[in-house]
Amino acid sequence: MARALLSSIVTLGAKLVAAIQISGSVEDDLNWTVSTLKGIQATLLDAEEREIREESVKLWLKELREVAYAAEDVLDDYHYEVMRTKAEARTAAVVYPSKRKRRFGEVCVDLEALHLREEEAQVTDFVTKDSLRKRKIVQVGSSSPSHSLPVRALVPEGMAEKVRAIRSRFDEINKDREKLRLREEDGKRRPHAARYPPPTGHFVDKSSVFGRTKEKEEVIELLLSDHDEPSSVSVIAIVGKGGLGKTTLAKLVYNDPRVCQSFDRTGWVSVSEDFDVRRLTKATIESVSQGSCPLTELSALQGNLMDLVRGEKVLLVLDDVWNEQHSDWELLQAPLLCAKMVKILVTTRNDGVAVVMQTLSPYRLGYLPEGQCWALFQHYAFGGMDCVERSNLVKIGKEIVSKCGGLPLAVKSLASLLRFEVDEDCWIEILESEEWQSDVDNETFVALRISYQRMPSYLKPCFRFCSMFPKNYQLSKTELTRLWIAQGYVQSNSRKTMEEIGTEYVDELMRRSFIDHLFDRSTLYGEEDSTYEMHDLIHELGRLMSEREHFAMIDGKMSDPPAEVHHLFVKNNVETVLSGNLMDLRTLILTTDDDKIWHLGDLAKIQCLRALELTVQFIKLPESIGNLKHLRYLFLYHSEWKRLPPSICLLYNLQILVLAYCSLVDLPEGIGNLNNLQHLIIAFSKIERLPESIRLLSNLQKLIIRYSDLHELPEGLGNLVDLRYLAVCCCQIEVLPESVCQLNSLHTLILTGCKRLRELPSCIGELGNLQNLNILGSGVRDMPLWIHKLVALQILEASFEVRRDSSHGALGLLRDLDNLKGSVCISGLENMVDSEDAKNANLKSKWNINELTLSWPTAFTRYFEETSRYLQFKLEVSKDGGADRLVGTEMDGLMLECLQPHPSLKRLNILGYRGNLFPRWMGDPSSCTSIESVLIESCQHLRNVCHPSFKFYTFRIVCS
């Protein structure tokens, strides 16, 4: 975290020194500070490696972080003044600075120079370089940029004293650095020999579980013994130290088919330290019923649970239990007593828990045998490759495994760290690390600390940030990425967006086994998202390394946040927290599980805030929101406000604004002042139109409007030259403005559910960077003639009709769309009159299509097309009146021959085919090298469905 902060400060400080002409003392202080920080930066790698085992280094880093926070705030104050001045200049013909001199001088910045003559401008403000690219903004009332007057941005009051104080503190820190003898390094560990492969997702990936077969069978036998004998509640506790794989074993048992078939209802509840009976009862209801529960009172919850389990056989897993209060346990199990039979499987590190819960004899999970530990290590370290190819690393790897003491989490952590690392010295460093000689008596924690120590410096603050969330919290990739961006943890480059880099950080944490992938899903606003969880030991490591900077308060049962906290997660204790001292907070997430309406109060006291998430209902959003001048990320969810306060338009640093389930009827006209805004997302609102000033959001990269009353888009939309992602879904728009065609950076256009939208502007064909076009559920039915121009298109989600007349497209328009991927369905093939048109579709060249459905009319084909989750792109061939054509069998055979797919196709569905022979390409092994499954349905005229090549496929015939 210190490295990320100092990098940001050095960059901003250097720009400030180069950019402004101020009193000499301030400039000298800034120059000295930047120079000193560069020296401190060079020693951070050594400090971060030593902080785990040396208290003095840990304290030095802690002080450095605190001063760095203060320095970043001071520089950000000036950044805000530049943004404010620019915003005022854009809304006035001429802006004259105040004649009043501030004590330490004033700064003159020619804003037009920033936009028109980047190479000649003395400095830039602190926006990204992308915002200066090829942009020409003329001040209102000026006939030409050359007529514009310089605009003065004043140095904030007291900045000089603050800079001097910070210099003094950094001076002391630098002296301490010399005393600690921190060695200077370039910050680079070593080049990576190979790139990481793309990550894969799993709940319980059995291929990643080694051993534990005997243990699984033993636990299942305990669960199913005396299965037919009614009893009250039987508890089986899996007991063992952290990192042994208790939860993994419980998941293997829980998902076993024999277990699933033996119970009427099953449920899984993550418990952790907070044994809140009300929360756990509600979680049990939602798990065994697979639905949400709106109840909040314990008595009502218990009654609901009793109704659910009465007379049923129930299996309940309680994972990671710490409670030793017998009264709490009795209260939790009381509603279960009316079930026919209840088996509870508990995982715990504590023998006392098993005693309190009156279990059968606890099942003690032992260490994993060394042979199986080695197999686990090979799986993660060598990525499935033959380790013989890396024989020099095998001996070292086996010695590392031996030091892990049979703890699977330790093995997995270190193996993931060494994956794709071919440098033998790196393996030796791990083997000979001083951490093995530390006084920690848990080999797993030692291994995790080594993995953390060797984590890239840019990833460490991202990992520590995750410890702000409570244990067992489901982490969202999208949410994490945006929060990291707001804190400045994501390092930008010219080739990728900050969001793309942030998602790579999440993937890297997963590859290093610091988080585990749970499942993929879509966000409320339609974006693809992934969900992760963190093992409780890894969560503890994050909290340990965070030095109390990250904190979670749940239901008001935890102590008040410590004075050092900078990132705070709060659930159900909103007003108590807001009344406390929040002056140094940089992240605040407020959430609740009820519909109570809270009073937000004065936000001015948390002026350092970079990220604010409110997923609770408030009476109103106060005007004091405008005082959060450092705010980068604002997420507002579930409110009844009609309008946002005008002061929100003063958040000039805001980069991401998300408004979900808000009853907004409009956006303030001043929204165009938010010139740093990159993402604007509005979901489930009553907004009918967007303000014209939205065209001034020159840095906007993503605009999403979903489930809104929106009737039209502003014509000025074409001014958003950096816009890459535009989604207008389930809205009332009837036309797209022609200016959309000026969005040359656009790569995603989503218009799903806009039923009143009948056609798209023909100039969309000129969007040469468009990769994703989704118009499923819209009113657009005819395939546009310009579709063939979109040669970069990869994802096309649409349902088109094709006809052979002058105004409508035919299959041949797909000829050059070789980058299409996903699934394609062509139906209505009985209406095809021209086999040459089918051939011109050139399906054979589309190597990314993984599923192809070719259908002639039957009742089943209609059902298949309506229900298949794979059908992204559907073409329906309409009748051409009066056209001559060959009859059924012969023409169908010719069509099927011409619609030959690429050999990389994985799934082929042929529905209602009326020919009597398969096409030649289906019998050619070289044409079907990747086929995994073939579905033949209602093809009644086929002479021989047992084609020789089908032995290589998963082949299924469905009879009509």
LUMPA-642926 format. One line per 8 residues: number of its first residue (from 1); their letters; for each residue x, y, z of C-alpha. Coordinates in steps of 0.1 Angstrom, whole numbers, plus 2048, in hexadecimal, padded with zeros to 3 digits. Last residue first. Layout:
BEGIN
NUM = A = X Y Z  ...
//
This chain:
BEGIN
960 = SCVIRFTY = 668 690 6B6  687 67C 6BE  6A5 68B 6CF  6C6 67D 6C4  6E5 684 6DA  70A 680 6D1  727 689 6E9  73F 688 6CC
952 = FKFSPHCV = 75D 672 6C1  747 654 6B9  733 66B 6A3  74E 669 688  740 648 67C  71D 656 676  702 644 689  6E6 65B 67D
944 = NRLHQCSE = 6E1 647 65D  6C5 64E 644  6BC 670 651  698 679 648  68A 67E 66B  6A2 699 677  68D 6A2 695  6AB 6A9 6AB
936 = ILVSEIST = 6D1 6A3 6A6  6E6 6B1 6C3  70C 6AE 6BF  725 6B2 6DC  74A 6B7 6E1  755 6C2 6BE  779 6CE 6BE  788 6BD 69F
928 = CSSPDGMW = 768 6BE 68B  775 6C7 668  794 6B2 66A  77F 694 674  76B 697 653  749 686 656  738 6A5 661  748 6B8 645
920 = RPFLNGRY = 737 6A2 62B  715 6AD 634  6FE 694 645  6E5 682 62F  6BF 680 62D  6B7 6A5 62E  69A 6B3 642  6AD 6C2 65F
912 = GLINLRKL = 695 6C9 67C  6B1 6D3 694  6D7 6D0 690  6EA 6DA 6AF  710 6DB 6AE  726 6E2 6CD  74C 6E7 6CE  754 6F9 6AE
904 = SPHPQLCE = 77A 6FC 6A9  778 6EB 686  767 70B 678  742 706 66E  734 6F8 64E  714 70B 644  718 703 61F  712 6DD 624
896 = LMLGDMET = 6F4 6E4 63A  6E5 6F9 620  6EA 6E0 604  6DA 6C4 619  6BD 6DA 621  6B9 6E3 5FC  6B8 6BE 5F2  6A0 6B2 60D
888 = GVLRDAGG = 688 6CF 60E  680 6DA 5EA  697 6EF 5D4  68E 713 5D3  67D 72D 5BE  674 74D 5CF  650 759 5CF  650 767 5F2
880 = DKSVELKF = 671 767 604  66A 758 626  67E 763 644  69F 754 650  6A3 758 675  6C6 761 681  6CE 75D 6A6  6ED 769 6B9
872 = QLYRSTEE = 6F2 762 6DD  6E2 73F 6E0  6F4 72D 6FC  6D9 730 717  6C2 71A 702  69E 71F 70C  68E 731 6EF  6A3 721 6D4
864 = FYRTFATP = 69D 6FE 6E2  678 703 6E5  675 710 6C1  68A 6F3 6B5  674 6DA 6C9  654 6E5 6B8  665 6E0 696  671 6F8 67B
856 = WSLTLENI = 694 6F4 66C  6B2 6FC 682  6D7 701 681  6E7 706 6A3  70C 70E 6A5  720 70F 6C6  744 718 6CC  748 735 6B3
848 = NWKSKLNA = 76C 742 6B7  779 733 696  762 746 67F  772 73D 65D  75B 71F 656  73C 734 65D  743 746 63C  720 756 63A
840 = NKADESDV = 727 756 615  71F 731 614  6FC 737 621  6F7 752 606  704 73A 5EC  6E9 721 5F7  6CF 739 5ED  6AA 733 5F4
832 = MNELGSIC = 6AB 72F 61A  688 72D 628  68B 70A 637  6A9 718 64A  692 72A 661  6AC 72A 67C  6D0 733 67E  6DE 732 6A1
824 = VSGKLNDL = 701 73F 6AB  713 73A 6CB  732 74B 6DA  74B 75C 6C4  74C 773 6A6  76F 77D 69B  76A 773 676  74F 78D 66F
816 = DRLLGLAG = 759 78F 64B  73E 779 63C  722 781 654  710 797 63A  70D 777 625  6F1 76B 63B  6DA 786 62D  6D3 7AA 634
808 = HSSDRRVE = 6B3 7BE 62E  6AA 7DB 618  6B1 7CD 5F5  6A1 7AB 5FB  6AD 789 605  6A0 788 629  6B1 783 64B  69F 786 66C
800 = FSAELIQL = 6B5 78F 689  6B9 784 6AE  6D6 795 6BE  6F5 78F 6D4  714 796 6BF  734 791 6D2  755 793 6BF  750 7B0 6A7
792 = AVLKHIWL = 771 7BE 699  764 7BA 675  747 7D1 67C  742 7DA 657  72C 7BB 650  711 7C9 667  70A 7E6 650  6ED 7D5 63F
784 = PMDRVGSG = 6DB 7D2 660  6CB 7B1 669  6A6 7B8 66D  696 7B4 68F  6A0 7D2 6A4  685 7D6 6BF  69D 7CD 6DB  69D 7AC 6EE
776 = LINLNQLN = 6C0 7A3 6E3  6D3 7C2 6D7  6F6 7B9 6E2  714 7C6 6CE  737 7BE 6DC  757 7C5 6C9  752 7E8 6BB  774 7F6 6B2
768 = GLEGICSP = 76B 7FF 68D  74C 812 696  743 81B 672  727 802 670  716 816 68B  710 82F 66E  6F0 81C 665  6DF 829 684
760 = LERLRKCG = 6CE 80D 696  6AA 801 691  68A 7F9 6A4  692 805 6C7  671 804 6D9  67A 7E2 6E8  699 7EE 6FA  69F 7CD 70C
752 = TLILTHLS = 6C3 7CA 703  6D5 7E8 6F4  6FA 7E0 6FB  716 7F1 6E8  73A 7E6 6F1  75A 7F0 6E0  755 816 6DD  775 82A 6D8
744 = NLQCVSEP = 767 839 6B7  749 847 6C8  73F 85E 6AB  724 845 6A0  711 84C 6C0  70C 86F 6B1  6F0 861 69C  6DA 860 6BA
736 = LVEIQCCC = 6CC 83E 6C2  6A6 83B 6BD  688 82E 6D0  694 830 6F4  67E 821 70F  698 80F 723  69F 7EA 72A  6C4 7EE 724
728 = VALYRLDV = 6D9 80B 719  6FD 7FF 71B  71B 813 70D  73E 807 713  75E 817 704  756 83C 708  777 850 703  768 868 6E8
720 = LNGLGEPL = 74A 872 6FD  740 88E 6E5  729 876 6D2  711 876 6EF  709 89A 6E7  6E9 88F 6D6  6DB 886 6F8  6CB 864 6FC
712 = EHLDSYRI = 6A6 85F 6FC  689 850 70E  699 844 72F  67F 835 746  69B 81F 755  6A4 7FB 757  6C9 7FE 750  6DE 81C 747
704 = ILKQLNSL = 703 814 743  71E 82D 738  742 822 738  761 836 72D  759 859 737  777 870 736  767 88B 722  749 88E 739
696 = LRISEPLR = 73E 8AF 727  724 89D 712  711 895 733  709 8BA 733  6EA 8B3 71E  6D9 8A3 73C  6CD 87F 738  6A9 878 733
688 = EIKSFAII = 68C 863 741  69C 85A 762  686 843 777  6A2 82C 784  6AA 807 784  6CF 80A 77B  6E6 828 775  70B 823 76F
680 = LHQLNNLN = 723 840 766  747 834 763  765 84B 75B  75C 86B 76D  77A 883 76E  767 89F 75E  74C 89F 778  740 8C2 76E
672 = GIGEPLDV = 728 8B2 754  712 8A6 771  708 8CB 775  6E6 8C5 766  6DD 8AF 784  6D1 88C 77B  6AC 884 777  68F 870 785
664 = LSCYALVL = 6A3 85D 79E  691 841 7B0  6B2 82F 7B8  6B6 80A 7B3  6DA 80E 7A8  6EE 82E 7A4  713 828 79D  72C 845 798
656 = IQLNYLLC = 750 83D 791  76C 857 78B  763 873 7A3  780 88C 7A6  769 8AA 79E  750 8A1 7B9  73F 8C4 7B7  723 8B6 7A2
648 = ISPPLRKW = 717 8A3 7C1  70E 8C5 7CF  6EF 8C6 7BA  6DF 8AC 7D1  6D3 88D 7BF  6AF 88B 7B6  690 876 7BC  69E 864 7DB
640 = ESHYLFLY = 68E 843 7E3  6AE 830 7E9  6BC 80D 7E1  6E1 811 7D7  6FA 82D 7D5  71E 826 7CB  736 843 7CA  75B 83E 7BF
632 = RLHKLNGI = 776 859 7BC  76E 86F 7DA  78A 888 7E2  773 8A6 7E3  75B 896 7FB  74B 8B8 804  731 8B4 7E9  721 898 7FC
624 = SEPLKIFQ = 719 8B3 816  6F9 8BA 802  6EA 89B 814  6DE 87C 802  6BB 877 80F  6A7 863 828  6C1 847 824  6BC 823 819
616 = VTLELARL = 6DA 80D 81A  6F3 801 800  708 820 803  72B 81B 7F5  745 837 7F9  768 837 7EB  783 852 7ED  77A 861 80F
608 = CQIKALDG = 792 87B 81D  775 893 824  765 87D 83E  758 899 854  745 8AA 838  72D 88C 835  714 89B 84D  6F7 884 856
600 = LHWIKDDD = 6ED 864 844  6CC 85F 855  6C1 83B 851  6A2 82A 842  69E 805 84D  698 7ED 831  6AD 7D0 840  6CE 7BF 837
592 = TTLILTRL = 6E5 7DD 83A  702 7EC 829  71B 809 82E  73C 808 81C  755 824 825  777 827 815  791 843 81B  789 849 840
584 = DMLNGSLV = 7A0 862 852  785 878 861  76D 85D 86A  769 864 88F  748 856 89A  723 860 894  723 84F 872  72D 82E 883
576 = TEVNNKVF = 710 82E 89B  6F8 838 880  701 81C 869  703 7FD 87F  6F3 7E4 868  712 7DB 854  731 7F1 853  751 7ED 83E
568 = LHHVEAPP = 76C 806 846  78D 80F 834  7A4 828 845  7A5 81B 868  7C1 827 87E  7AA 834 89A  79B 811 89E  777 80A 893
560 = DSMKGDIM = 75F 807 8B1  75E 7E3 8BE  74B 7C8 8AD  727 7C0 8B4  717 7DD 8A2  707 7C6 888  728 7C1 876  745 7D9 878
552 = AFHERESM = 761 7D3 85F  784 7E2 861  7A2 7EA 84A  7BE 800 856  7C3 7EB 875  7E7 7E2 86C  7DD 7D5 84A  7F6 7B8 84B
544 = LRGLEHIL = 7E4 7A7 868  7C2 7AD 858  7CE 79E 837  7DD 780 849  7BC 77A 85B  7AA 77A 839  7C3 761 82D  7BB 74B 84A
536 = DHMEYTSD = 795 74F 844  798 745 820  78D 761 809  76F 760 7F2  769 76A 7CE  74D 775 7B7  750 77D 792  73F 798 77D
528 = EEGYLTSR = 731 79E 75A  720 7C0 758  6FA 7C1 758  6F2 7DE 770  6E9 7C9 78D  70A 7B6 788  70C 796 774  718 774 781
520 = DFLHDIFS = 736 75E 783  73D 746 79F  752 73E 7BE  776 747 7B5  78F 744 7D1  7A4 761 7E0  7C8 761 7EB  7D0 743 7D5
512 = RRMLEDVY = 7EC 754 7C1  7D7 74F 7A2  7B9 75F 7B4  7CD 77E 7BE  7D9 780 79A  7B6 77F 78C  7AC 79B 7A3  7CA 7B0 798
504 = ETGIEEMT = 7C1 7A8 774  79E 7B6 77B  7AF 7D6 787  7C3 7D9 767  7A4 7D7 752  792 7F0 768  7AF 809 765  7AD 807 73F
496 = KRSNSQVY = 7C8 7F6 72C  7E3 800 713  7EE 822 721  7F6 815 744  7E6 81A 766  7F0 80C 787  7D2 802 79C  7D6 80A 7C1
488 = GQAIWLRT = 7CA 82E 7BE  7B0 82A 7D9  793 830 7C1  7A2 816 7A9  7A3 7FC 7C5  77E 803 7CC  775 7FF 7A8  788 7DE 7A4
480 = LETKSLQY = 77A 7D0 7C4  756 7D7 7BA  75A 7C8 797  76B 7A9 7A4  750 7A4 7BF  75B 795 7E0  743 77E 7F2  749 784 817
472 = NKPFMSCF = 753 765 82A  766 77A 843  75C 79E 845  769 7B7 82B  786 7CE 833  79E 7B0 82E  79A 7B5 809  7AE 7D6 80B
464 = RFCPKLYS = 7CC 7C2 816  7CC 7AF 7F5  7C9 7CF 7E0  7E4 7E0 7F5  7FB 7C2 7EF  7F6 7BF 7C9  80B 7DD 7BE  828 7D0 7D3
456 = PMRQYSIR = 829 7AF 7C2  822 792 7DB  842 783 7E9  83B 78D 80D  817 781 809  822 75E 7FE  83B 75D 81A  820 768 832
448 = LAVFTEND = 808 74D 825  822 732 829  829 73D 84D  803 73E 854  800 71A 847  81D 70E 85B  80C 71A 87B  823 71E 899
440 = VDSQWEES = 82E 741 891  84F 748 8A2  861 74D 881  87B 734 874  867 72C 854  864 752 84F  889 754 849  884 748 825
432 = ELIEIWCD = 89B 72C 81A  881 718 806  870 738 7F8  892 746 7EE  89B 725 7DE  87C 725 7C8  884 749 7BD  8A8 73F 7B5
424 = EDVEFRLL = 89B 723 79E  88B 73C 787  870 72A 774  852 73B 785  832 72F 773  822 728 794  839 730 7B1  820 744 7C5
416 = SALSKVAL = 804 72B 7BD  81A 710 7CB  820 724 7EB  7FB 72A 7F2  7F0 707 7E8  80A 6F6 7FF  801 70D 81C  7DC 707 816
408 = PLGGCKSV = 7E1 6E1 814  7F3 6DF 836  808 6BF 838  825 6D0 84A  82C 6EB 830  852 6E6 834  850 6C5 822  83F 6D6 805
400 = IEKGIKVL = 85C 6EF 802  874 6D1 802  860 6C1 7E6  860 6E1 7D2  886 6E4 7D4  88B 6C0 7C7  871 6C6 7AB  880 6E7 7A0
392 = NSREVCDM = 89E 6DA 78D  887 6C0 77D  873 6DA 76B  869 6C6 74C  864 6A8 764  849 6BE 774  832 6B4 757  81A 6D2 753
384 = GGFAYHQF = 7F9 6D3 766  7FF 6F7 772  822 6EF 780  81E 701 7A2  7F9 6FB 7A7  7F5 6D6 79E  818 6CD 7A8  812 6DB 7CB
376 = LAWCQGEP = 7F2 6C6 7CE  804 6A7 7C3  820 6AF 7DC  807 6B3 7F8  7F8 691 7EE  81A 681 7F2  820 694 812  801 687 823
368 = LYGLRYPS = 7E7 6A2 82B  7E6 6A9 850  7C9 69C 864  7A5 6A5 867  796 69C 889  773 690 887  763 69A 8A8  752 67D 8BC
360 = LTQMVVAV = 72D 685 8B8  726 6A9 8BE  719 6BA 8DD  71B 6DD 8CD  72E 6EA 8EB  747 6CD 8E9  74D 6D1 8C4  753 6F7 8C9
352 = GDNRTTVL = 76C 6F0 8E4  781 6DC 8CC  787 6FC 8B8  793 6FE 894  76F 6F9 888  75B 6E9 86C  738 6DE 874  721 6C4 863
344 = IKVMKACL = 6FE 6C5 871  6E6 6A7 86B  6C2 6AD 872  6A6 693 870  680 695 86F  682 6BB 874  670 6CA 892  691 6CE 8A5
336 = LPAQLLEW = 69F 6E5 88B  68F 704 89A  6A3 700 8BA  6C5 6FC 8AA  6CF 721 8AB  6C2 727 8CE  6D4 709 8DC  6F5 714 8CB
328 = DSHQENWV = 6F2 737 8DA  6EC 728 8FD  70A 711 8FA  722 72E 8F5  742 721 8E5  73F 731 8C3  75C 72D 8AA  74B 71D 88C
320 = DDLVLLVK = 75C 71C 86A  741 70D 854  71F 702 861  712 6E8 849  6ED 6DF 84C  6DD 6BE 840  6B8 6BA 845  69F 69D 843
312 = EGRVLDML = 67D 6AD 843  65F 6AB 85A  65F 6D0 862  67E 6DF 851  66F 6FE 840  653 705 859  66D 705 875  683 71D 862
304 = NGQLASLE = 667 736 85E  65E 734 883  683 739 88C  684 758 875  665 766 884  673 762 8A7  694 771 89D  686 791 88E
296 = TLPCSGQS = 694 79B 86B  67F 78A 851  684 792 82C  691 76F 824  6A2 768 802  69F 747 7F0  6B2 726 7EC  69B 717 808
288 = VSEITAKT = 6B7 706 81B  6D0 722 816  6B8 73F 81C  6AA 730 83B  6CD 728 849  6D9 74B 842  6BB 759 855  6C2 742 872
280 = LRRVDFDE = 6E7 74C 871  6E0 771 872  6C8 76E 88F  6DF 757 8A2  6FD 76D 89E  71C 757 8A2  734 771 896  756 75F 895
272 = SVSVWGTR = 751 74D 874  72E 73F 86A  72C 736 845  70B 724 840  704 707 828  6E2 6F7 824  6D2 6D7 81A  6AD 6CC 818
264 = DFSQCVRP = 69D 6AB 811  6BC 697 81A  6CA 676 80F  6CD 67E 7EA  6E5 69B 7EF  6FB 685 805  6FE 669 7EC  704 683 7D0
256 = DNYVLKAL = 723 692 7E3  720 6B8 7E4  71F 6BB 809  73B 6A2 80E  753 6B3 7F6  749 6D5 805  751 6C9 828  773 6BD 81D
248 = TTKGLGGK = 77B 6DE 80D  76F 6F0 82D  786 6DB 843  7A4 6DF 82B  7C1 6DE 844  7C7 703 841  7BD 70D 864  7C0 6F1 87E
240 = GVIAIVSV = 7A8 6D4 881  785 6CA 88B  769 6BC 875  74B 6BC 88C  72D 6A5 887  70D 6B0 898  6EE 69B 89A  6CD 6AD 8A2
232 = SSPEDHDS = 6AD 69E 8AF  6AB 67A 8A4  697 665 88B  6A9 646 880  6AC 642 85B  6CE 651 858  6DD 63D 874  6FE 642 862
224 = LLLEIVEE = 6FC 65A 845  710 677 853  72A 661 864  72F 64D 844  732 66E 830  74D 679 848  760 659 843  75C 659 81D
216 = KEKTRGFV = 76A 67D 81B  787 675 832  791 657 81C  78F 66D 7FD  7A2 689 80E  7BE 687 7F4  7C4 6A2 7DB  7AA 6BC 7D3
208 = SSKDVFHG = 7B1 6D2 7B5  7A0 6BA 79C  782 6BB 7B3  77C 6E0 7AB  765 6EB 7C6  754 70B 7BC  768 711 79C  774 72C 784
200 = TPPPYRAA = 792 72C 76D  7AD 746 769  7BD 74F 748  7E1 744 746  7FC 757 757  818 765 741  839 755 740  85D 75B 74B
192 = HPRRKGDE = 853 777 764  86F 790 768  87E 793 78B  878 7A5 7AC  877 7C8 7A0  876 7E4 7BA  896 7F4 7AE  8A6 7ED 7CF
184 = ERLRLKER = 8B3 803 7EC  8BC 7F2 80C  8AA 7FB 82C  8C4 803 846  8AB 808 862  8BE 827 86C  8BD 834 849  898 82F 847
176 = DKNIEDFR = 894 841 868  8A4 860 859  88C 85D 83B  86E 85B 852  87A 87B 864  87D 88E 843  85B 880 838  84C 890 857
168 = SRIARVKE = 85D 8B2 851  853 8B2 82C  82F 8AA 837  82F 8C9 84E  83D 8DF 832  823 8D2 81A  807 8D9 833  814 8FC 83B
160 = AMGEPVLA = 816 904 815  7F3 8F6 80F  7E3 90C 829  7C8 91A 812  7C6 907 7F2  7DC 912 7D5  7C6 926 7BE  7BD 91A 79B
152 = RVPLSHSP = 7BF 937 783  7AF 935 760  7C3 943 743  7AC 955 72A  79D 945 70B  79F 956 6EA  7B6 93C 6DB  79C 922 6E2
144 = SSSGVQVI = 785 932 6C9  764 943 6C8  762 945 6EE  740 947 6FF  743 925 70F  767 919 710  772 904 6F3  77B 8DF 6FA
136 = KRKRLSDK = 792 8CF 6E1  79D 8AB 6E8  7B6 896 6D6  7C4 886 6F6  7C4 89B 715  7AD 884 729  7C3 866 720  7DF 876 733
128 = TVFDTVQA = 7CC 871 753  7C1 88E 768  7D9 89F 77F  7DB 8C1 76F  7F3 8C3 753  811 8D7 751  824 8F1 73E  80E 8EA 720
120 = EEERLHLA = 821 8E9 6FF  81E 8C4 6F8  7FA 8C3 704  7F0 8E0 6EE  7CB 8DF 6EA  7BC 8D0 709  7D5 8DA 725  7DC 8FA 712
112 = ELDVCVEG = 7B7 903 715  7BA 900 73B  7D5 919 73E  7E0 914 762  7EA 930 778  7F2 928 79D  7EE 940 7BA  804 94C 7D6
104 = FRRKRKSP = 80A 940 7FA  7F2 957 80D  7D6 957 7F5  7D3 976 7DF  7B0 984 7DC  7AB 98F 7B8  795 971 7B2  79C 960 792
96 = YVVAATRA = 78A 96B 773  775 951 760  76B 959 73D  74D 94B 72A  742 936 747  739 911 74B  759 902 73F  76E 919 755
88 = EAKTRMVE = 75B 90F 774  763 8EA 76E  787 8F1 766  78B 905 787  77B 8E9 79B  791 8CF 78B  7B0 8E4 792  7A5 8EA 7B6
80 = YHYDDLVD = 79F 8C4 7BA  7C3 8BC 7B0  7CE 8D6 7CA  7BC 8C3 7E5  7C9 8A2 7D7  7EC 8AE 7DE  7E3 8B4 802  7D0 893 805
72 = EAAYAVER = 7ED 87F 7F6  805 88E 80F  7EE 885 82C  7EB 861 820  810 85F 81B  816 86A 83E  800 84E 84B  810 834 834
64 = LEKLWLKV = 833 83E 83F  82A 83B 864  81D 818 85D  83C 80F 849  853 81A 866  83E 807 87F  841 7E7 86A  867 7ED 866
56 = SEERIERE = 86B 7F0 88C  856 7D1 892  86C 7BB 87C  85E 799 871  842 7A2 859  850 7C5 851  870 7B7 842  864 7AF 81F
48 = EADLLTAQ = 850 7CF 81D  86E 7E3 829  885 7D3 80F  86D 7DB 7F3  867 7FE 801  88B 809 7FF  88A 819 7DC  86A 82A 7E5
40 = IGKLTSVT = 87B 83C 802  894 84C 7EA  879 857 7D2  866 865 7F0  883 87A 7F9  885 88A 7D6  85F 891 7D5  860 8A0 7F8
32 = WNLDDEVS = 87E 8B6 7F0  86E 8C4 7D0  84D 8CA 7E3  85E 8DC 7FF  872 8F2 7E6  852 8FA 7D3  840 904 7F3  85D 91A 7FE
24 = GSIQIAAV = 861 92A 7DC  83D 938 7DA  82A 929 7BE  82D 924 799  81A 905 790  81D 8E6 77A  840 8D8 77E  83D 8D7 7A4
16 = LKAGLTVI = 81A 8CA 7A2  822 8B0 789  83F 8A3 79E  828 8A2 7BD  80D 88F 7AB  825 874 79E  839 872 7BF  818 870 7D2
8 = SSLLARAM = 809 854 7BD  829 840 7BF  82A 846 7E4  806 839 7E9  80C 81A 7D4  82C 812 7E6  81D 818 809  800 800 800
//
